[in-house]
Amino acid sequence: MSVVVRFGFVALAVLVTCQQVNAQLSYQTGLNATPAYEGWESNEDGSFNLVFGYMNRNWLEELDARVGPDNNISPGPADQGQPTHFLPRRNRYVFKVRVPADFGDQELVWTLTTNGKTQAAYGTLRLDYKLDYMVIASETGAIGPGVTSEASRANTPPTITLVGDPVRRASVGQPVTLVARITDDDLPRVGGIRGRSSSVMRATSVTGCPTLTLRTEFPTRVMVGGVLARDSSVVKPAPIDPVSDMITM
């Protein structure tokens, strides 16, 4: 009898251990991407933006799903700006769909099929899904959970604008250079440095995806104790006007 009891105990221990290991498994490839509804934003004209992201369950595999039966949004046209290429792991706030002011209690459904599995995300205007800058900052790790301050509440997202003519003509096989200006309000302030933060990003593409190079434009004048300490010469791309921020150190 004692032998049987010991054997049964060992078998149970092995079963529990196997279940714990299976529950902790992660996969580099072979799993699907799940659409996710992040929440909604209100617009000045009374309309709303329903914001979506996704979770690619793989750690390495990037997935693709063309717009159509495997990747569509309803009601409305199948293509409403959703991605067709899915990077690994959690990708938040990827795209938004504008809905009218009278959207009410309707649902906007994003249905996605990858690696043979179909799942859907349901966008609604339920009050507990309302987004603001603090929610987004918290969920993307910009601030700690439950941590707020006057500066963090005043913080607004950076803006990105295309420099130059918004319409470009290009020929096959010839490189196209795009220059963008990114401006931030520098809130919350870090290290006691105040002033506008601005960067220039260039994207040059011949074939395939563009290669991005980030260039930061440093302030051209530095004030120490109210006295001009030095002038700095910064080489900037020709299409960009020099940034003349003044900071206090």
C-alpha positions in Angstrom: 0.0 0.0 0.0 2.8 2.4 0.8 4.4 1.8 -2.5 1.2 2.7 -4.4 0.7 5.9 -2.3 4.3 7.0 -3.0 3.9 6.3 -6.8 0.6 8.2 -6.9 2.2 11.2 -5.1 5.2 11.2 -7.6 2.8 11.0 -10.6 0.8 13.9 -9.2 3.9 16.0 -8.6 5.1 15.4 -12.2 1.6 16.3 -13.6 1.5 19.6 -11.6 5.0 20.5 -12.7 4.2 19.8 -16.4 1.1 22.0 -16.2 3.1 24.9 -14.7 5.8 24.6 -17.4 3.1 24.5 -20.2 1.5 27.6 -18.7 4.8 29.5 -18.9 5.7 28.6 -22.5 6.3 31.4 -25.0 6.7 31.0 -28.7 9.0 32.6 -31.2 6.8 31.6 -34.2 3.6 29.8 -35.0 1.0 31.9 -33.0 -1.5 34.5 -34.1 -2.0 38.2 -33.7 -5.0 39.4 -31.7 -6.6 42.8 -32.4 -7.1 45.0 -29.4 -9.5 47.9 -28.7 -7.6 50.6 -26.8 -10.4 53.1 -26.2 -11.9 56.3 -27.7 -11.1 60.0 -28.1 -13.5 62.9 -28.6 -13.0 65.4 -31.4 -13.9 69.1 -31.4 -16.5 68.6 -34.1 -18.4 66.1 -31.9 -17.2 63.0 -33.6 -15.1 60.3 -32.0 -11.9 58.3 -32.7 -11.9 54.6 -31.9 -8.3 53.6 -31.3 -7.0 50.0 -31.9 -3.8 48.1 -31.4 -2.8 44.5 -31.5 -0.9 41.7 -29.7 1.3 39.5 -31.9 1.8 36.5 -29.6 5.1 35.6 -31.2 8.4 36.8 -30.0 10.1 36.8 -33.4 7.7 36.1 -36.2 6.2 39.0 -38.0 2.8 38.3 -39.5 0.9 39.6 -42.6 -2.8 39.8 -43.3 -4.1 41.6 -46.4 -7.3 43.6 -46.2 -10.2 41.4 -47.0 -11.8 38.3 -45.4 -8.8 37.9 -43.1 -8.4 41.5 -42.1 -11.5 43.8 -42.2 -13.5 46.3 -40.2 -17.3 46.5 -40.1 -19.6 48.3 -40.5 -18.3 50.3 -43.4 -15.5 49.5 -45.9 -13.2 46.6 -45.1 -10.1 49.0 -45.2 -10.3 51.7 -42.5 -6.6 52.2 -41.9 -5.8 49.0 -40.0 -2.3 47.5 -40.4 -1.5 44.6 -42.7 1.9 43.8 -41.2 2.2 42.9 -37.5 5.3 43.2 -35.5 6.0 40.9 -32.5 4.4 41.4 -29.1 2.1 44.2 -27.9 1.7 47.2 -30.1 -0.6 49.8 -28.6 -2.5 52.8 -30.3 -1.6 51.7 -33.8 -4.5 53.4 -35.7 -7.8 55.1 -35.2 -11.1 55.2 -37.0 -13.3 58.3 -36.9 -17.0 57.7 -36.2 -19.8 60.3 -36.3 -21.2 62.1 -33.3 -24.4 60.0 -33.4 -22.5 56.7 -33.2 -24.2 56.0 -29.9 -24.1 52.4 -28.6 -23.0 50.9 -31.9 -19.9 48.7 -32.3 -17.0 48.9 -34.7 -15.6 45.4 -35.2 -12.0 44.6 -36.4 -11.8 41.0 -37.4 -8.3 39.5 -38.0 -7.2 36.0 -39.0 -3.5 35.0 -38.8 -1.9 31.6 -38.6 -5.3 30.0 -39.0 -7.0 31.7 -36.0 -9.7 34.3 -36.2 -10.2 36.9 -33.4 -12.0 40.2 -33.2 -11.9 43.5 -31.2 -15.1 45.5 -30.5 -14.9 49.3 -30.4 -17.5 51.1 -28.4 -18.1 54.5 -26.7 -18.5 53.0 -23.3 -17.4 55.5 -20.7 -14.7 53.3 -19.1 -12.9 53.2 -22.5 -12.4 56.9 -22.7 -8.7 57.8 -23.4 -6.7 60.8 -22.4 -3.0 61.6 -22.3 -2.5 60.3 -18.8 -4.1 56.9 -19.7 -1.9 56.6 -22.8 1.3 57.7 -20.9 0.6 55.2 -18.1 -0.1 52.3 -20.4 3.0 52.9 -22.5 5.3 53.1 -19.5 5.9 56.9 -19.6 4.8 57.3 -16.0 4.4 54.9 -13.2 1.0 53.5 -12.3 -0.9 56.0 -10.2 1.8 58.6 -10.4 0.8 62.1 -11.6 2.1 65.6 -11.2 1.2 69.0 -12.5 3.8 68.7 -15.3 2.7 65.2 -16.3 -1.0 66.3 -16.5 0.0 69.3 -18.6 2.0 67.2 -21.0 0.9 66.9 -24.6 2.1 64.4 -27.3 4.8 65.5 -29.7 3.9 66.7 -33.1 5.4 65.6 -36.4 5.2 67.6 -39.6 6.6 67.0 -43.1 9.0 69.6 -44.2 8.6 71.0 -47.7 6.1 70.2 -50.4 3.5 67.6 -49.2 3.2 66.3 -52.8 6.4 64.7 -54.3 7.1 63.2 -57.7 9.3 60.2 -57.9 10.5 57.7 -60.5 11.1 54.0 -60.1 14.6 53.2 -59.0 15.4 56.8 -57.8 15.8 57.6 -54.1 13.3 59.8 -52.4 14.3 61.8 -49.3 11.6 62.8 -46.8 12.4 65.2 -44.0 10.1 65.5 -40.9 10.3 67.8 -37.9 9.3 66.5 -34.5 8.5 69.0 -31.8 7.8 68.3 -28.1 6.7 70.5 -25.2 9.5 69.1 -23.0 7.1 68.1 -20.3 7.7 66.7 -17.8 11.0 68.4 -17.7 14.1 66.3 -17.1 17.4 67.4 -15.5 16.3 71.0 -15.1 16.6 71.8 -18.8 13.7 73.8 -20.1 12.8 74.7 -23.7 11.4 73.2 -26.8 12.8 69.8 -27.9 13.1 69.4 -31.7 14.4 66.6 -33.8 14.8 66.1 -37.5 14.2 62.7 -39.1 15.2 61.8 -42.6 13.9 58.9 -44.5 15.5 57.8 -47.8 14.1 54.9 -49.7 15.2 53.3 -53.0 13.5 50.0 -52.7 11.6 48.4 -49.8 11.2 50.1 -46.4 12.9 53.4 -45.7 15.9 53.7 -43.5 15.4 56.3 -40.8 18.2 58.4 -39.2 17.3 60.6 -36.2 19.2 63.8 -35.9 18.7 66.0 -32.9 19.0 69.8 -33.3 20.6 71.1 -30.1 20.0 74.7 -28.9 22.2 77.2 -30.7 22.4 79.5 -27.6 23.0 78.5 -24.0 22.4 80.8 -21.0 24.1 80.2 -17.7 22.9 82.5 -14.9 21.4 84.9 -17.4 24.7 85.3 -19.3 25.3 84.0 -22.8 28.0 81.4 -22.2 28.7 80.1 -25.7 27.4 79.9 -29.2 27.3 76.4 -30.7 27.5 75.7 -34.4 25.3 72.7 -35.4 25.3 71.3 -38.9 21.7 71.0 -40.0 20.1 69.6 -43.2 19.6 72.2 -45.8 15.8 72.1 -45.9 15.6 72.8 -42.2 15.6 76.2 -40.6 18.0 76.5 -37.6 16.4 76.0 -34.2 17.2 78.9 -31.9 15.9 77.7 -28.6 17.2 79.3 -25.5 17.6 77.2 -22.4 18.6 77.9 -18.8 21.1 75.6 -17.1 
